[in-house]
Amino acid sequence: MAKVKFQVGDKVRANEKAPGDYEGRDGVVTDRAPKSQYQVEFVPMTGNASFGCLDSWQLDLVERNMQSL
């Protein structure tokens, strides 16, 4: 079983290892996926929010959700 790096509600930023569409964008972890992947709702740049499923190594923690601990 993979180590959990992020919790639901954590604020994250897609780093330089993320696909170009996501790089540098801020979001919130909404769910965990298999194999150290996380579903992230990204802050909308224009209009609607977007979702992505990224690997843990493509994300950096911005702020821990203290309510989930």
ABEGO torsion letter per residue (X at the ends): XBBBABBBGBBBBBBAABBAAABGBBBBBABBBBGGBBBBBBBBABEBBBBBBBBAAABBBABBBAAAX
